Amino acid sequence: MVGSAGRVRISHAPSALACALALILSIASAPPARATPGDLDPAFGGDGTVTTNFTHGADVGYPVALQPDGKIVVAGEAGCCDPNPGLALARYNPDGSLDASFGEAGKLTTDLSGGEDVVFGLAIQPDGKIVAAGTTGYEAFALLRYEPDGSLDTGFGDDGVTVTDVTPKADFAYGMALQPDGKIVLAGDVGCCGPRGRFGVVRYDADGSLDPTFGGDGSVTTDITRYADDALAVALQPDGKIVVTGGAGFAKPNERFVLVRYGTDGSLDAGFGGDGIVLTDITPRPDVAFGIAIQPDGRIVAAGAARLGAGDPVWALARYDADGSLDPSFGGDGKVVTDFTRGDDDAYTVALQADGKIVAAGQAGSANTTFALARYDADGSLDTSFGGDGMLTTDFTAGYDSVYAVVVQPDGGIVAAGTAGLARFAVARYLAA
């Protein structure tokens, strides 16, 4: 710097060059950052995320399924709100790139009705065939089976497709499960959009035909309340019994979590809740379960949303013993709520890790919703090793981002699928440890 006599005062501070060299050396010698549970996996898509466009409209991924070779299949809807939205599937390689051996460059769409067709359920058969379920024309259950290359399996149903009208009104299949014997179970809303919508469960033989040993004609319906009841997810017990969850009393102040268990013939299982039906109030306000998982010990985990206040939806989980009673070892009374934000927080899906930890996923926030995940220890407490406090969010866009399905890979990686900005399929993979 220049002194008062106009002479240059020489500083004893290191020169700029010396500082730069020191910084470079310190960076080079610093240990690499350690990955922590919940970090995005950079081996997937370069930064842990991928998005996929099908149309210029709204493309939304709903279910996700894992193949034994590590490939990931996501399905949903292409061109939602367009004049003719179609079923959409994409298959990704383990590194997140689209699998060129599937469909057209990794993607395919199927038009069933000329109306709105959407996939909500997805599974991979042991032979590699892909089974997708949802609704066609917002009128009937739709069940499709694809060959491993994405072509429709002409040996299934009517050239790869089976459509089932359970009622004369709108029927939506939201959940699907594959039985070990190859039979396929769908669950959803039947008689929808009226005051008495109800649970509907349909079982198909492996060739796509209705299974008459289930309910006499392949289907059963269950009326739980005098209001609309929504069946949103289904899981199979090892003994073949079928557990369906959702909301009882849709949009009513006392809407509740509901679980229904059916025997292998479609009859209500009286050993579950006394009559096959269990209702749970998480809060005094509306509560609804969107996802279900069955633990190896037979306990059942349901995940969804509840309202603490008029404008504060929160994540809600409940765990039940095999007889349908709430498990007090989970959260103290069988119930746990998690508040991500003061906005619209909803858990849409749940998966189990091999170590007994529970992963739930959905959305957090209102105007700018994000992918959101939370991991819980077996007792229902948040696992603080995951994301720092048990919770994490991933922002794809400045708009509506949400997870609709989550699965745990054999290596422990967590794959979440949904939508980015209601415009693209979005997939993220997280490190479990």
C-alpha positions in Angstrom: 0.0 0.0 0.0 1.1 3.6 -0.4 2.4 5.4 2.7 1.9 9.1 3.6 5.4 10.0 2.2 4.5 8.4 -1.1 6.7 5.4 -0.6 5.4 1.9 -1.2 5.1 -0.1 2.0 6.1 -3.7 1.5 3.7 -6.1 3.1 4.9 -9.3 4.7 1.7 -11.1 3.8 2.0 -14.0 1.3 1.9 -13.1 -2.4 -1.2 -13.9 -4.4 0.7 -16.6 -6.3 1.8 -18.2 -3.0 -1.8 -18.2 -1.7 -3.1 -19.8 -4.9 -0.5 -22.5 -4.7 -1.3 -23.2 -1.0 -5.0 -23.5 -1.9 -4.3 -25.9 -4.7 -2.1 -28.0 -2.4 -4.7 -28.0 0.4 -7.5 -29.2 -2.0 -5.3 -31.9 -3.5 -4.4 -33.2 -0.1 -7.9 -33.0 1.4 -9.7 -36.3 1.8 -12.6 -36.9 -0.5 -16.0 -36.1 0.8 -17.6 -39.1 2.4 -21.0 -40.2 1.0 -23.7 -40.2 3.6 -27.1 -42.0 3.6 -29.6 -40.0 1.6 -27.1 -38.5 -0.8 -28.0 -38.5 -4.4 -26.1 -41.2 -6.2 -23.8 -39.6 -8.8 -23.5 -42.9 -10.7 -27.1 -42.4 -11.8 -27.6 -39.8 -14.4 -24.4 -38.0 -13.4 -26.0 -36.2 -10.4 -28.4 -38.8 -9.1 -31.4 -37.6 -11.2 -32.9 -38.1 -14.7 -35.9 -36.7 -16.4 -37.7 -38.0 -19.5 -40.1 -36.2 -21.9 -42.7 -38.1 -23.9 -44.8 -35.2 -25.1 -44.9 -31.4 -25.0 -47.6 -31.7 -22.4 -47.7 -33.1 -18.9 -45.9 -36.4 -18.5 -46.2 -38.0 -15.1 -44.5 -41.2 -13.8 -46.5 -43.1 -11.2 -45.2 -46.6 -10.4 -41.7 -48.0 -10.6 -40.4 -51.6 -10.7 -36.9 -53.1 -10.6 -35.7 -55.8 -13.0 -33.3 -58.5 -11.7 -30.6 -57.1 -14.1 -30.7 -53.7 -12.3 -32.8 -52.0 -15.0 -35.5 -49.7 -13.8 -39.0 -49.4 -15.4 -41.2 -46.4 -14.7 -44.8 -46.1 -16.0 -47.5 -43.5 -16.0 -49.2 -41.1 -18.4 -48.0 -39.2 -21.4 -49.7 -36.0 -22.4 -52.0 -35.6 -19.4 -54.6 -32.9 -20.1 -54.0 -33.3 -23.9 -56.9 -34.5 -26.1 -55.7 -38.1 -26.1 -53.3 -39.0 -23.2 -51.8 -42.4 -23.4 -50.2 -45.0 -21.2 -46.4 -44.5 -21.0 -43.5 -46.6 -20.0 -39.7 -45.9 -19.9 -36.9 -48.3 -19.0 -33.6 -47.1 -17.7 -30.2 -48.8 -17.5 -28.6 -49.0 -14.1 -26.7 -45.7 -14.9 -29.9 -43.8 -15.6 -29.6 -43.8 -19.4 -32.6 -44.9 -21.4 -32.4 -48.5 -22.5 -32.4 -48.5 -26.3 -33.5 -52.1 -26.4 -36.9 -51.2 -25.0 -39.7 -49.7 -27.1 -38.4 -46.8 -29.2 -35.1 -45.6 -27.7 -36.2 -46.6 -24.2 -39.8 -45.3 -24.3 -43.2 -46.5 -25.4 -46.8 -45.3 -25.3 -50.0 -47.3 -25.7 -53.4 -45.8 -26.7 -56.3 -47.9 -25.5 -59.4 -45.7 -25.6 -58.9 -42.5 -27.5 -59.5 -41.0 -24.1 -57.3 -40.7 -21.0 -55.3 -43.9 -20.3 -52.9 -44.0 -17.3 -50.8 -46.6 -15.5 -50.8 -46.7 -11.7 -49.5 -50.2 -11.0 -46.4 -52.0 -12.3 -44.6 -55.3 -11.8 -42.0 -57.5 -13.4 -42.8 -61.2 -13.8 -40.0 -63.8 -13.2 -39.8 -64.4 -16.9 -39.1 -60.7 -17.5 -42.5 -59.7 -18.9 -43.8 -56.4 -17.6 -47.3 -56.1 -16.2 -49.0 -52.7 -16.1 -52.4 -51.7 -14.6 -54.5 -48.6 -14.4 -57.5 -47.2 -16.1 -58.7 -46.7 -19.6 -60.9 -43.8 -20.6 -61.4 -43.2 -16.9 -64.0 -45.9 -17.1 -62.6 -49.3 -16.6 -59.7 -51.3 -15.1 -57.0 -51.8 -17.7 -54.4 -54.6 -17.5 -51.6 -54.9 -20.0 -48.6 -57.2 -20.4 -45.5 -56.4 -22.4 -42.6 -58.6 -23.6 -39.2 -57.6 -22.3 -38.6 -55.5 -25.5 -41.7 -53.5 -24.9 -44.0 -55.1 -27.4 -47.4 -56.2 -26.2 -47.7 -59.8 -25.3 -50.3 -61.2 -27.7 -50.7 -64.3 -25.5 -52.2 -62.2 -22.8 -55.8 -61.1 -22.8 -56.9 -59.6 -26.1 -53.5 -59.0 -27.9 -51.9 -58.0 -24.7 -54.7 -56.1 -23.0 -57.6 -56.9 -20.7 -60.2 -54.3 -19.9 -62.7 -54.9 -17.0 -65.8 -53.0 -16.2 -66.4 -53.8 -12.5 -69.4 -51.4 -12.3 -71.4 -49.3 -14.9 -69.6 -46.2 -13.5 -66.0 -45.2 -13.5 -63.5 -47.8 -12.2 -59.9 -47.0 -11.5 -57.2 -49.6 -10.7 -54.6 -47.9 -8.5 -52.7 -50.9 -7.1 -51.4 -54.2 -8.4 -49.7 -57.3 -6.9 -48.4 -60.5 -8.5 -49.0 -63.8 -6.8 -46.3 -66.4 -6.8 -48.6 -68.6 -8.9 -48.7 -66.0 -11.7 -52.2 -64.6 -10.9 -52.5 -60.9 -10.8 -54.5 -58.8 -8.3 -55.7 -55.3 -9.0 -57.3 -53.0 -6.4 -58.9 -49.6 -6.8 -62.0 -47.4 -6.8 -65.2 -48.8 -8.4 -68.4 -46.8 -9.0 -66.2 -43.8 -8.7 -67.2 -40.1 -8.8 -70.5 -40.8 -7.1 -71.4 -40.7 -3.4 -71.0 -44.5 -2.9 -67.7 -45.3 -4.6 -66.2 -48.4 -3.0 -63.3 -50.7 -2.8 -62.9 -53.1 -5.8 -60.5 -56.0 -6.0 -60.1 -58.1 -9.2 -58.0 -61.2 -9.7 -56.8 -62.5 -13.1 -55.3 -65.8 -14.1 -51.9 -65.7 -15.7 -53.3 -65.4 -19.2 -55.3 -62.3 -18.3 -58.7 -63.9 -17.9 -60.8 -63.3 -14.8 -60.2 -65.8 -12.1 -63.7 -67.3 -11.2 -62.3 -68.8 -7.9 -62.1 -65.2 -6.6 -65.4 -63.8 -5.5 -67.3 -66.1 -7.9 -66.6 -64.1 -11.0 -63.1 -62.7 -10.4 -64.1 -59.6 -8.5 -65.3 -58.4 -5.1 -66.4 -55.0 -3.9 -66.5 -53.7 -0.4 -68.6 -50.8 1.0 -67.0 -49.4 4.1 -68.9 -46.2 4.8 -72.0 -44.5 3.4 -69.7 -42.2 1.6 -67.1 -42.8 -1.1 -64.3 -45.1 -0.1 -61.0 -45.2 -2.1 -58.8 -48.2 -2.4 -55.3 -46.9 -3.3 -52.7 -49.7 -2.7 -52.5 -53.4 -2.4 -50.0 -55.9 -0.9 -49.9 -59.7 -0.6 -49.1 -61.6 2.6 -46.9 -64.8 2.3 -50.0 -66.9 3.1 -51.8 -65.4 0.0 -54.1 -63.1 1.8 -54.7 -59.7 0.2 -54.4 -56.4 2.1 -55.8 -53.2 0.5 -55.5 -49.7 2.0 -56.9 -46.3 1.2 -59.3 -43.8 2.6 -62.8 -44.4 4.1 -65.2 -41.5 3.7 -63.5 -39.5 0.9 -63.3 -35.8 1.5 -65.4 -36.0 4.6 -64.3 -34.5 7.9 -63.9 -37.9 9.4 -62.1 -39.6 6.5 -59.8 -42.3 8.0 -57.0 -44.7 7.1 -58.7 -48.0 6.2 -57.2 -51.5 5.7 -59.2 -54.4 4.4 -57.9 -58.0 4.3 -59.3 -60.6 2.0 -58.9 -64.4 2.0 -57.5 -66.1 -1.0 -61.1 -66.6 -2.3 -62.0 -62.9 -2.0 -64.0 -63.2 1.3 -63.4 -60.7 4.0 -61.0 -62.1 6.6 -62.7 -62.1 10.0 -59.3 -62.6 11.7 -58.4 -59.1 10.8 -60.1 -56.4 12.9 -63.0 -58.8 13.7 -64.7 -58.3 10.3 -61.8 -57.9 7.8 -61.9 -54.1 8.0 -59.7 -51.8 10.2 -60.3 -48.0 10.4 -57.8 -45.6 12.0 -58.1 -42.0 13.0 -54.6 -40.4 12.8 -56.1 -37.0 13.5 -59.7 -35.7 14.0 -59.5 -34.3 10.5 -59.3 -36.2 7.1 -56.7 -38.9 6.9 -55.9 -41.2 3.9 -53.4 -44.0 3.2 -51.7 -44.1 -0.2 -49.1 -46.8 0.3 -48.7 -50.1 1.9 -45.9 -52.6 2.7 -45.9 -55.9 4.6 -42.9 -56.7 6.8 -41.3 -60.2 6.9 -42.8 -60.6 10.4 -46.3 -60.0 9.1 -46.8 -56.5 10.4 -48.3 -54.0 8.0 -47.1 -50.5 7.4 -49.5 -47.9 5.8 -48.3 -44.5 4.7 -50.3 -41.4 3.7 -51.4 -38.0 4.8 -53.2 -36.5 7.8 -54.2 -32.9 8.8 -53.0 -31.4 12.0 -54.9 -28.2 11.2 -57.2 -26.8 8.6 -54.2 -26.0 6.3 -51.4 -28.2 7.4 -51.3 -31.7 5.8 -48.5 -33.9 7.2 -47.1 -37.3 6.5 -48.7 -40.1 8.4 -47.6 -43.7 9.0 -49.3 -46.4 10.9 -48.1 -50.0 11.7 -50.4 -52.8 12.5 -49.9 -56.3 14.0 -51.1 -59.2 11.9 -54.5 -59.2 13.5 -55.1 -55.5 12.5 -54.5 -54.0 15.9 -52.2 -51.0 16.0 -48.6 -51.9 17.0 -47.7 -49.9 20.1 -43.9 -50.5 19.5 -44.2 -48.1 16.6 -44.4 -44.5 17.7 -45.8 -45.4 21.1 -49.3 -45.9 19.8 -48.8 -47.4 16.3 -48.9 -44.0 14.6 -46.3 -41.4 13.5 -46.7 -38.1 11.8 -43.9 -36.1 10.1 -44.2 -32.4 9.1 -41.8 -31.4 6.4 -43.1 -27.9 5.8 -46.1 -25.7 6.6 -47.4 -26.6 3.1 -49.0 -29.6 1.5 -47.0 -32.6 2.7 -48.2 -36.0 1.5 -46.5 -39.4 1.7 -47.6 -41.4 -1.3 -45.6 -44.6 -1.1 -43.6 -46.7 1.4 -40.9 -49.4 1.0 -38.9 -51.6 3.4 -35.2 -52.0 3.7 -33.6 -55.4 4.5 -32.4 -54.0 7.9 -36.0 -53.2 9.0 -35.9 -49.5 8.3 -38.9 -47.9 6.6 -38.6 -45.5 3.7 -41.5 -43.3 2.9 -41.7 -40.8 0.0 -44.0 -38.2 -1.5 -44.0 -34.4 -1.7 -43.3 -31.5 0.5 -44.4 -27.9 0.1 -47.2 -26.1 -1.7 -46.3 -23.5 -4.4 -42.9 -25.2 -5.1 -43.4 -28.9 -4.1 -40.3 -31.1 -4.0 -39.4 -34.8 -4.0 -39.4 -35.7 -0.4 -38.2 -38.8 1.4 -38.0 -39.8 5.1 -36.4 -42.9 6.7 -37.6 -44.3 10.0 -36.1 -46.8 12.4 -38.1 -49.9 13.3 -39.7 -48.1 16.2 -41.0 -45.2 14.1 -38.4 -42.7 15.1 -36.7 -40.7 12.3 -33.4 -42.2 11.3 -31.1 -39.2 11.7 -28.3 -40.8 9.7 -30.5 -40.2 6.6 -30.3 -36.7 5.3 -29.0 -35.4 8.6 -32.4 -35.5 10.4 -34.2 -38.4 8.7 -35.7 -36.2 6.0 -34.6 -34.9 2.6 -35.9 -33.1 -0.4 -34.9 -32.9 -4.0 -35.9 -30.0 -6.2 -36.2 -30.7 -9.9 -38.1 -27.6 -11.0 -39.6 -24.4 -9.5 -43.0 -26.0 -9.9 -44.7 -29.2 -8.9 -42.3 -32.1 -8.2 -43.5 -35.2 -6.5 -42.6 -38.8 -5.8 -45.3 -41.3 -6.4 -43.4 -44.6 -6.0 -40.2 -45.7 -4.2 -38.3 -49.0 -4.2 -35.2 -50.3 -2.5 -32.6 -52.0 -4.7 -30.9 -55.2 -3.6 -27.7 -53.2 -2.9 -29.7 -50.8 -0.7 -30.0 -48.0 -3.2 -33.3 -46.1 -3.0 -35.1 -45.3 -6.3 -37.9 -42.7 -6.3 -40.0 -42.0 -9.3 -42.6 -39.3 -10.1 -42.9 -36.1 -12.0 -40.8 -33.0 -12.5 -42.9 -29.9 -12.9 -45.9 -32.0 -14.0 -44.1 -32.1 -17.4 -41.6 -35.0 -17.3 -41.0 -38.4 -15.7 -38.5 -37.8 -12.9 -36.3 -40.5 -11.3 -33.8 -40.1 -8.5 -31.5 -42.6 -6.8 -30.2 -42.1 -3.3 -27.5 -43.9 -1.4 -28.8 -45.9 1.5 -25.5 -46.0 3.4 
